[in-house]
Amino acid sequence: FRSTHGMMSFICLDADSHRLIALLGDRFNRTIKNFFIAHYSLADRTRVQTVTMDMNAAYQTIIHEVFPKAQVVIDRFHIIQLAARALDQVRVQALKQLDDKHSRPYKIMKTNWRLFHQTAPDAKHKQFLFGLNEYVTQQEAIDIALDTEPKLKQTYETYLALHDALMVKKHPAELANLLATYEPNGTAMDMTIATLKRHKVAVLAAVTSPYSNGPIEGVNRLIKSLKRSCFGFKNQLNFFKRIYQITA
């Protein structure tokens, strides 16, 4: 079972077959709860083992009412995305505080911002970086910026540590330790870590879970493409029928 709250409606897929299970016109808790209770017996719903979702899903509060035995799993890609947004906010804040708009750190943070999302930057091969207009390795460029901005450096290191624990080592204890030992520094990453702590059980479950919201994001892309190509539908029912057709 996977769920999303895209396009102000509710979509869920079977986690193994990726088959579209339900497409509801709204994402109110009452609508979702009533649908599953009306269409599936308690025995069927008890057999659901996991529900994978993002942290913005308001219907987390009803999951265990509908699926008594299910483990809630926060989508790991959503976790990384949340940390990446915090990193970008801290980088932009650092840019605003730099007086010299022609300095090397400013040029790197402004023009080559994608480098900071590299989880394994190249430290061996020099390349010409536009904006900086120098030949440097990716790691050298990152270090130039981080050496002048301590808060950005701490945020970047936290981002890398989160990615490593969640996507590479896949060790719940390491992620739990990272959340427990994080030292707030007055940046956007503080809020990200606080959010992860608030959803700690579901976040740690993401480390070892084989499931993600990848397939459902694929369905969302199909839906967006459908909306562009059809230039709208007469009513929602026709729209939903077309979605069922393209995802069959």
C-alpha positions as CSV (number, residue, x, y, z in Angstrom):
1,F,0.0,0.0,0.0
2,R,1.3,3.5,-0.9
3,S,-0.5,6.8,-0.7
4,T,0.0,10.4,-1.9
5,H,-2.0,13.6,-1.5
6,G,-1.1,15.0,-4.9
7,M,-3.5,17.2,-6.9
8,M,-5.7,17.6,-3.8
9,S,-7.0,14.1,-4.2
10,F,-6.1,10.7,-2.8
11,I,-4.3,8.0,-4.7
12,C,-3.0,4.7,-3.4
13,L,-1.2,1.8,-5.1
14,D,-0.4,-1.8,-4.2
15,A,3.2,-1.7,-3.0
16,D,4.1,-4.9,-4.8
17,S,2.1,-5.0,-8.0
18,H,2.0,-1.1,-8.3
19,R,-1.7,-1.5,-9.3
20,L,-3.9,1.5,-8.7
21,I,-6.2,0.6,-5.8
22,A,-8.1,3.8,-5.2
23,L,-8.5,7.3,-6.6
24,L,-10.7,9.5,-4.4
25,G,-11.9,13.0,-5.2
26,D,-10.6,14.5,-1.9
27,R,-8.2,13.6,0.8
28,F,-10.3,14.2,3.9
29,N,-9.8,11.6,6.6
30,R,-13.5,10.8,6.6
31,T,-13.5,10.0,2.9
32,I,-10.5,7.8,3.0
33,K,-11.6,6.0,6.1
34,N,-15.1,5.3,4.8
35,F,-13.8,4.1,1.5
36,F,-11.5,1.4,2.9
37,I,-14.0,0.3,5.6
38,A,-16.8,0.0,3.0
39,H,-14.7,-1.9,0.4
40,Y,-12.5,-4.1,2.5
41,S,-13.3,-6.4,5.4
42,L,-11.4,-6.0,8.7
43,A,-9.6,-9.3,8.0
44,D,-8.4,-7.9,4.6
45,R,-7.3,-4.6,6.2
46,T,-5.5,-6.4,9.0
47,R,-3.3,-8.1,6.4
48,V,-1.9,-4.8,5.3
49,Q,1.7,-4.7,6.6
50,T,3.0,-1.3,5.6
51,V,1.7,2.1,4.5
52,T,4.3,4.3,2.8
53,M,3.7,8.0,2.7
54,D,5.3,11.4,3.0
55,M,5.3,13.4,6.3
56,N,2.8,16.0,5.0
57,A,0.0,13.4,4.8
58,A,-2.7,14.5,7.3
59,Y,-4.3,11.1,7.2
60,Q,-1.5,9.5,9.3
61,T,-3.9,9.9,12.2
62,I,-6.4,7.3,10.8
63,I,-4.0,4.7,9.4
64,H,-4.1,2.4,12.4
65,E,-7.9,2.7,12.6
66,V,-8.1,1.5,9.0
67,F,-5.1,-0.9,9.0
68,P,-4.6,-2.1,12.6
69,K,-1.4,-4.0,11.9
70,A,0.3,-1.7,9.4
71,Q,3.7,-0.1,10.0
72,V,3.8,3.5,8.8
73,V,6.9,4.2,6.6
74,I,8.0,7.7,5.6
75,D,9.1,7.7,2.0
76,R,13.0,7.9,2.2
77,F,13.2,10.1,-0.9
78,H,10.9,12.6,0.7
79,I,13.2,12.6,3.7
80,I,16.2,13.4,1.6
81,Q,14.2,16.0,-0.3
82,L,13.2,17.7,2.9
83,A,16.9,17.9,4.0
84,A,17.9,19.2,0.5
85,R,15.4,22.0,0.8
86,A,16.8,23.0,4.2
87,L,20.3,22.9,2.7
88,D,19.2,25.3,-0.1
89,Q,17.6,27.7,2.4
90,V,20.8,27.9,4.4
91,R,22.9,28.4,1.2
92,V,20.6,31.2,0.1
93,Q,20.8,32.8,3.5
94,A,24.6,32.6,3.4
95,L,24.6,34.3,0.0
96,K,22.6,37.2,1.3
97,Q,25.1,37.7,4.1
98,L,28.2,37.9,1.9
99,D,29.1,41.5,1.1
100,D,31.6,40.7,-1.7
101,K,29.4,39.5,-4.6
102,H,32.5,38.8,-6.7
103,S,34.2,36.5,-4.2
104,R,34.9,32.9,-5.0
105,P,32.5,31.5,-2.3
106,Y,29.7,33.7,-3.6
107,K,30.2,32.6,-7.2
108,I,30.2,28.9,-6.2
109,M,27.1,29.2,-4.0
110,K,25.3,31.3,-6.5
111,T,26.1,29.6,-9.8
112,N,27.2,26.1,-8.9
113,W,24.6,25.4,-6.2
114,R,24.0,21.9,-7.6
115,L,27.4,20.8,-6.3
116,F,26.0,20.9,-2.7
117,H,23.5,18.2,-3.6
118,Q,26.3,15.9,-4.7
119,T,26.6,13.1,-2.1
120,A,29.9,11.9,-3.6
121,P,31.6,15.0,-5.1
122,D,34.6,14.3,-7.4
123,A,37.8,15.1,-5.5
124,K,40.3,14.0,-8.2
125,H,39.4,15.5,-11.6
126,K,39.5,19.2,-12.2
127,Q,36.9,20.8,-14.4
128,F,36.1,24.3,-15.6
129,L,33.3,25.8,-13.4
130,F,31.3,28.5,-15.1
131,G,30.7,31.4,-12.8
132,L,33.8,30.7,-10.9
133,N,35.7,30.5,-14.2
134,E,38.4,28.3,-12.8
135,Y,39.6,24.7,-13.1
136,V,38.9,23.0,-9.7
137,T,37.6,19.7,-8.5
138,Q,34.0,19.5,-7.3
139,Q,35.3,18.9,-3.7
140,E,37.6,21.9,-3.9
141,A,34.8,24.2,-5.0
142,I,32.6,22.9,-2.1
143,D,35.4,23.4,0.4
144,I,36.0,27.0,-0.8
145,A,32.4,27.9,0.1
146,L,32.1,25.9,3.3
147,D,35.4,27.2,4.8
148,T,33.8,30.7,4.9
149,E,30.3,29.7,6.1
150,P,30.4,27.5,9.3
151,K,26.6,27.1,9.5
152,L,26.4,26.1,5.8
153,K,29.2,23.6,6.5
154,Q,27.3,22.0,9.4
155,T,24.1,21.9,7.4
156,Y,25.9,20.3,4.5
157,E,27.5,17.7,6.7
158,T,24.1,16.9,8.2
159,Y,22.6,16.5,4.8
160,L,25.4,14.1,3.8
161,A,25.1,12.1,7.0
162,L,21.3,11.7,6.6
163,H,21.8,10.5,3.0
164,D,24.5,8.1,4.0
165,A,22.5,6.6,6.9
166,L,19.3,6.3,4.9
167,M,20.4,5.5,1.4
168,V,23.9,3.9,1.7
169,K,24.5,2.2,5.0
170,K,20.8,1.7,5.7
171,H,21.4,1.3,9.4
172,P,18.5,2.5,11.7
173,A,20.8,2.9,14.7
174,E,23.1,5.3,12.8
175,L,20.2,7.4,11.7
176,A,18.7,7.4,15.2
177,N,22.1,8.5,16.6
178,L,22.2,11.3,14.1
179,L,18.8,12.6,15.1
180,A,19.7,12.3,18.8
181,T,23.1,14.1,18.7
182,Y,22.2,16.9,16.2
183,E,23.1,20.3,17.6
184,P,20.7,23.1,16.5
185,N,22.4,26.1,14.9
186,G,19.5,28.4,14.1
187,T,19.1,27.3,10.5
188,A,16.4,25.6,8.5
189,M,18.0,22.2,9.2
190,D,16.8,22.6,12.8
191,M,13.2,22.4,11.7
192,T,14.0,19.4,9.4
193,I,15.6,17.4,12.2
194,A,12.7,18.3,14.6
195,T,10.2,17.1,12.0
196,L,12.2,13.8,11.6
197,K,12.2,13.3,15.3
198,R,8.5,13.9,15.5
199,H,8.0,11.0,13.0
200,K,11.0,9.0,14.3
201,V,9.4,5.5,14.3
202,A,8.2,5.9,10.7
203,V,11.4,7.6,9.6
204,L,13.6,4.8,11.0
205,A,11.3,2.2,9.3
206,A,12.2,3.8,6.0
207,V,15.9,2.7,6.4
208,T,15.1,-1.0,6.0
209,S,11.9,-0.9,4.1
210,P,12.1,-2.1,0.5
211,Y,9.2,0.3,-0.4
212,S,9.2,3.9,-1.5
213,N,6.8,6.3,-3.2
214,G,8.7,6.0,-6.5
215,P,5.9,4.2,-8.4
216,I,3.2,6.6,-7.2
217,E,5.3,9.5,-8.3
218,G,5.4,7.8,-11.7
219,V,1.6,7.8,-11.7
220,N,1.5,11.5,-10.7
221,R,3.8,12.3,-13.8
222,L,1.4,10.4,-16.0
223,I,-1.5,12.4,-14.6
224,K,0.3,15.7,-15.2
225,S,1.1,14.7,-18.7
226,L,-2.6,13.7,-19.2
227,K,-3.8,17.1,-18.0
228,R,-1.5,18.9,-20.4
229,S,-2.4,16.8,-23.4
230,C,-6.2,16.9,-22.9
231,F,-6.6,20.6,-21.9
232,G,-9.0,19.7,-19.2
233,F,-12.0,17.4,-18.7
234,K,-15.8,18.1,-18.5
235,N,-16.0,16.7,-15.0
236,Q,-13.9,14.9,-12.4
237,L,-15.5,11.5,-13.2
238,N,-14.3,11.5,-16.8
239,F,-10.8,12.6,-15.6
240,F,-10.6,9.7,-13.1
241,K,-11.8,7.2,-15.8
242,R,-9.0,8.3,-18.0
243,I,-6.5,7.9,-15.2
244,Y,-7.6,4.3,-14.6
245,Q,-7.2,3.6,-18.3
246,I,-3.6,5.0,-18.5
247,T,-2.5,3.1,-15.3
248,A,-4.2,-0.2,-16.1
